[in-house]
Amino acid sequence: MTSETASRTTEPGRSDKSRRAELGAFLKARRARLRPEDVGLPPGPRRRTPGLRREEVALLAGVGVSWYTWLEQGRPINASWQVLDAVAQTLQFDGAERWHLYRLAEAMPLRSWAKTAVVPDAVHDVLRTLDPFPAVLINSGFDIIATNDAHEEMFWDWHTLPCVHKNLLWCAVTEPRAREIFLNYDEEIPYMVARLRAAYAQHIGEPEWEEDIRRLAGLSLEFAELWARHEVAGPALRTLRFRHPDAGLITLTRTELDVSGAGDLRIAVYSPLDDETRARLPRTRRPARA
């Protein structure tokens, strides 16, 4: 084995170790900022170091002391969503901190529906035919099942963080720059949450729906507040305004087309609302690679 090959072979191990060390340091720092009284514990005698003890975090999160200690020590252990969420709640993480925890623990919220859905070839043909209009196949939970090239390219640089959740609503409420790009965000996100609430009536008690809603509420206080309103809405033509980095201001009409015989799947099509947008739409395409 050459030295170059050896370097490539051992690199993932070093990277893994560094990630676990960063996770441990992050948890220690967040534990140190909390006082016992912040989490409902009596102050007790004066402590040599500030913050909660590991034993206290483990007790409040409902996990083993040894397991939590190993997590802070950077040992290679697996953590379920339920355990990570319990730790995040105990340490009073906000949405950004929860997201950071999930990334460091390699437990990003992948959506099983989008990964396993079987899409008929005819639906893929329809998506391709709609190009140059951006079009996306979604379900009632806004999971992204498939897209055409026009949609993929219009939103290819939307995220400042890797897109792992593949969901239109998650993409909007977890992206810090969303309001800068999505100009009528404050009108459309409440509508999308109301659509989700209406769809939820058919999925109450389903583990994946319940878990997704809980996770998103933990990541986004804005979503949690909108969800608590219990507002509902049905399908409607929507006007969307985006500030695209290359095309500038574009105004689109979003139309939904139901997919026959495919459960709750629908195709959302974004068509230009005016001549100016129609002329600018080609600028949303990525340049051809050499």
Beta strands, then each sheet from edge to edge (+ up, - down):
strand 1: 135-138
strand 2: 144-147
strand 3: 238-244
strand 4: 248-258
strand 5: 266-272
sheet 1: 2+ 1- 5+ 4- 3+
end
